[in-house]
Amino acid sequence: MSGGATAKATGAPPARDGWDVRHRAVLLVLSANMILDAVEVSVVLVALPAIRAELGLSPLTVQWLMSGFALGFAVALLTGVRLVARLGTRRVYLAAMLGFAVASVAGGLLDDPALLVATRVVKGVCAALTAPAGLAIIATAFPEGPRRQRAVSVYSLCGAAGFTAGLLLSGALLAADWRWTLAFPAPLALLVLVPALRVLPRDRSAGAPVRPSGAVLRPLRDGRLLRAAVGAATLNGTYHSVLFLITLHGQERLGWSPWLNALALLPACVPLAVTVPFAGRLTARWDAGRLIALGAAAPLAGYALLLVRPELSPYATGVLPVLLLVGAGFVLSFAPLNMRAASAGPAEDRPAAVRAYQSAVQLGAVVLLPATGALLAAGPGGRPVSALLTVAAAVGLAAALPSLLPSSRKARP
């Protein structure tokens, strides 16, 4: 359906860019949801030392407030497709948003560590159901071509910017109480839910057939997709782990305030937020395999530097170079890895391929964050964690190197 036909059907005049009021409203709702999901991760990160101090938790226990969210996200990505197929995208999206709000309220009221982690797992499940649903709704509401590409770009930009916003928001919320970092998403989720009830398109049909559960991981038999999944998992897992390490070290040993901690971490996320709009052009100009390999090498150099100088002080020569190298890894390889996952295998397998890839991204954090917490609980020094991150990043680089072979470079992206 063309933009003009859509406008006529909804009774809204088309804008100069071809989007009518309803298109804009749909994109606004979905982008706000994307921001909320990204904020949810980073705002809790800076609060971990305060939660650990008040509840008397070990690094291994407190990290589950982050990895629990990633675990719920990963599991729901693989299993939620059956729920969406049976109930419809819109219904699942709205129910997940409501569940996200309820779990946020519960997280702000609870003291028991196990229950707090449980609320984070539930929120991860809800986020996993809304994020892919958001892309599915965009594919339904926006006609194929430049308008849909522009909508996906805006949607992705909001996700990248949300992580940065969460770091800054955490400083304000922690000035009141750490519980607000867990509870504040509730009213925001409701603010997204109310207009979503009105503007999100209704499902054309529900009860669509689903593929057998064994088919979920079948796309990983594709070597290019498997290597992309390993690269993305190590990139994401080491990223969250080093931010966790720096946060605990900065607040508990260097005396950083939450505000200073949030500002100190910005070099690791701002570059991605700034460059996301240009990622497509960067990938088109430079070979995707080269970008993926460079994006794996940059964090490896950062973690190797951290291994040599684990004291993280002073900031300018300790923390900052590491964060800049890690941020460079995302700038270089984030888009090429995603594009490789989206183009792997036959067209009918691509939705499953993307889900398997996105699950691998989250599982990287599920594996490496607990390992980081266990090492920090065993001793205060950062060198064992640095060694772990260096090895993991080396695995990511090893997975990326075959992309440089001529046979692989012919199969672009």
N, C-alpha and C positions, 0 to 999 in steps of 0.2 A: 504494500500500500504506500503510495507516495505521501510526502509531507502535506500537500494540499488536500488530498483525499482524507487523510487523517484529521486535518483541521476541520474539514466539512463535517466529518462524522461526529466530532466532539463539540462542534459549535464554537470553536475557538479560532480566531484569526491567525494565520501563519505569520511568524516573525520573519525578519529579513534573512536570517540564517536558515530558514526552512523549518524551525521548531515552533510549534504552537505552545500555548500556555500549559497545556497538559504535559507535553514533552518536558518542558522546563520543570514542572512540578514533580514529575516522576524522577528526573535526574537529581533534583534537589533532595528528595527524600532518600534515595539510594546512596547519594554521596554523603549525606549526614550520617547514615548508618555506617558507611565505610570509615569515616572519621572516628565515630564512636568505638568501633572495634579496634582500631589502631591505638587510640588514646587509652583504651582499657589495659593494654599491655605495658606501655611506658609509664603510666601514672602509678602503677603498683610497684614498678621497679625501684623508684626512688624512695618509696615508703617502706621497703623491706627492712632496713636497719631499725626503724622506729617500731615496727611490728615485732621484730626479733627481740628488741630490748624489753618491751612491755610484757610480752607473753613468755619470755625466757626460752626462745627457740634456738636450736642449732642452725648453722648454715644449711645443713642437709634438709632440715624440716622446712625452713622458711622459703627455700627455693621452690617448693612445690606450689606456692601461690602463683608462680610463673609457669612452671612446667606442667602443672595440673591443667591450666588453661590450654596449653599446647596439646596435651594428651586428649582432652575432650574434643578439641578442634580436629585433630588427626583422625580419631575414631569416627566422628560424625561425618567427615568428608567421605569416608569409605562406605558407611552404612546408610547415610541419610538419603541417598539417591532413591532407595526403595520407598522411603516415606514420601518423598516429593512426587514420585511417579504415581503413588496411590491417592494422595490427598490433594495434589496440585501445588504449584509453586507459590501462589499467593497465600493460601491457607497456612502452609508451613512457614512462610516468611513472617506472617503476622503472629502466629503462635510462638515462634522463636523470639520475636521481639518482646512479647509479653513475658516469656520465661526469663529472658535476659534481665528485665526490670525487676522481677520478683527475686531472682538470685542476687541482684545487686543490693536490694534492701536487706536480705538475709545476711549477706556478707558484712554489712555495716553494723549489724546488731550482735553477731556471734563472737564468742571468745575461744571456743574449743578449736584447736588447730585442725583436727580432722574435718570438722564441719566447715571451717573456712576453706579448706582445700576442696571440699566437695562442691561448695558454691562456685569455685573457680572452674572446676571441671564442667559443671552445668553451663556456666557462661561460655566456655569454649565450645560446647556442643551447640548452643544457640547461635554463636557467632559463625560457626561452620555452616549452619543451615541458612543463615541470612546472606553471607557473602556470595556463594555460588548462585543462590536464588536471585541475588541482585543482578548478576551478569546475565542470568536467564531472562529476567524481566527486561533488561536493556535490549537483548536480542529480539524480544517480542515487540517491544514498544517502539523501537527505532528501526527504520528501514535500512537494509544493508547498504554499505557504501560510506561516504565521508561522514554522514551524520552519526552513524553508529560508531565509527572509529573515534570521532570527536567525543562522543558520550563515554566510551571506554577510557579515553585519555583523561577526561575530567574525573571519572570514577577512580582511576589508579592514582592520580595526583592527590586526591583527598586521602587515600590510604597512606601515602608516603608522608603527607603533611600532618596527618593525625598523630603519628608517633612523636614528631617534634612538639606538637601542641600538648601532648600528654606530659612530656617532661616539664614544660613550663607550668602547666596546670598543677602538677604535683607540688611545686614549691608553695603555691597559694593554699592548697588544701591541707598540706601538712602543717601550716601555720596554725590551723585550727585543731585538727586531730587526724590521725592516720586512718580512722574509720571512714572519713569522707572520701578517701581514695577508692574505697570499695563500694560505697553507697551512692556516690554522686551520679553514676551512669543511669540510675533508676529514672529520675525525672526526665533526663535527656532521651532515654529510650521511649518513654511515653510520649514525649513531644514529637518523636519520629513516627510513632505508631498511629497517632490520631490522624494526621494527614494521609498516611499510607492507606488507611481504611478507605479513603475517598478516591485517591488518585491512581493507585496501582491497578493495572489491567487485570480483569478476571481471567481465570484459566479457561482455555478453549475446551479442555477435556481433562478429566482425572481418571485414575485407574489405568494408566498406560502400562503396557507390559515392561518388565524389567529383565535385565540379563541375569543369568545365574551368578551367585555371589562369587564363584571362582573366577569370573571374568573381570572382577574389579582390578586385580593385580596382573592380569594377563598382559597388558601393554608394557609392563616392565621387562618383558622378554626382548623388547626392542633395545639393542645395545645403546643407541644414541639417547633414548629416553632414560634408560637406567643410569647412564653416566651423568646426564643432566640432573636427575633426582639425587644422586650422591653428591654432586657438586653443590646443589642448592641446600641439601641437608647440612653439609659441613659449614657452608657459608652462614646459614641462619643459626645453627647450633652454637658455633664458636662466637658469633656476634652477641647473642644473648648471654652467653657465659662470661665473656670478657666484660660486658656492661655490669653484670652481677658482681664480678670480682672487683671492679673499680668502684662500684657503689658501696660495697661493704668496707673496702679498704679506705675509701675517701672519708666516709662519715665516721667510722669507728676508730680508725688509726690516725688519720690526718686532721680530723676535726672539722670536716666540711659541713656546712649547713645544707639542708635539702635544696635550697635555692642555688647555692654554689655548685652542688652536685649536679643539678639539672643543667645548669649552664655549661658545666665541664663536659657533659656528654654530647652536647649539640654537634660538635664536629663529626660525630659518627653517623648522624642522621640528616642534617641539613643538606649536605651535597646531593643526596638522593632525591629529596623533596624538590630541590631546585632544578635538577636535570631530567626528571621524569618526562616533562613535556617534549624533550628533545631526544628521548631514548630511541624512538623509531628511526629518526634520521641518522643517529650515530650507528645503529646496527646496519642500516642500509648502506652506509658509506664504508664501514669497516667489516671485515669478515667476522661472522658471529663466533667462529671457533677461536679466533685470536682474542676477541674480547672476553670470552669465557675463561681462557687460559690466563690472561692478564688479570682478570677479576679474581682468580684463585690465587695467583702469585702475590698480589698486593697484601691481602690479610696474612698470608704465610710470613711475609717479611715483617709485618707488624708483630705477630706472635713470637717470632724468633728474636726480635728486638726486646720484647717483654721478657723472654727467657734469659737474655743476657743481663737485663736491668730490671729485676722484678720489684724493686722498691717503689716504683711509680712516682718518684719525687726527684726533682721538682716537676711541676705539671708540664712546663714548656718542653722539656726534654724527656720526660718519662711517659706521661699519659697521652699528650697531644699527638706525637708522631704515630703512636699505635692507633688511635682513633681515626686519624686522617687516612692511614693505610687501609683500615677496615672499611671506612666509608668509601674509599676509592674502589674497593672490591665490589661493593653494591652498585656503584655508578656504572662500572664497566660491564658487569655480568648479569645484573638483575633482569634487564629486559631480554637479552639474548637467551638466557636460560628459560624464561617464560615462553618466548617465541618458539624455542626448540621443543618444549613440551607440548605446545599447542599445535605443532605441525608434525608430530611423530606418528608414524603408522598410518593405516587407512582411515578415511574420514569417519567411518562408523565407530572406530575405537577411540577417537580423540576425546570425547567427553570423559571416558574412563581414564584415559591417559592423563588428562589434566588433574583429575581427582587424585590419582595415584601420586602424581608429582607434588601436588599441594600437600598431601599427607606426609610425604617424605620431608618436605620443608619443615613441617611441625615436629616430626619425629626426631629431627636433628636436635632440636631443643629438649625434647623429652629424654634423650639419651645423655647429652652433654651437660645439661644443667644439674641433674642429680649427681653426676660424676664430679662436677666442680664443687657442689655443696659438700660431698663426702670428703674431698681432699682438703677443703677449707676447715671442715670439722676436725680432721685429723691433726691439723697444725696450722698456725697463722700465716706461714710463709706462702708467697704466691708462686714460687718457682715450680712446684708440682703441677699447679693449674696451667701455668704457661707451657710446660712440657706437653700436657694433654692437648691444649689448643693447637700447639705447633704440629703435633702428630696428626690431629684431625684435619687441619688445613692442608697438610701434605697429602693426605688421602684425597681431598678435594682437588688438588692440583693434579695428582696422578689420574683422576677421572677425567680431567679436562684436557690432558695432553693429547689423547687420540684425536681430538677435534682439529689438531694442527696437521694431521696427515692428509695428503692430497685426496685420498679416497673419501675422507670424511668431509673435506671442504667443498667437494663437488655437490654434496647433498645438503645444500643450504635451505633454511637458515640453520 
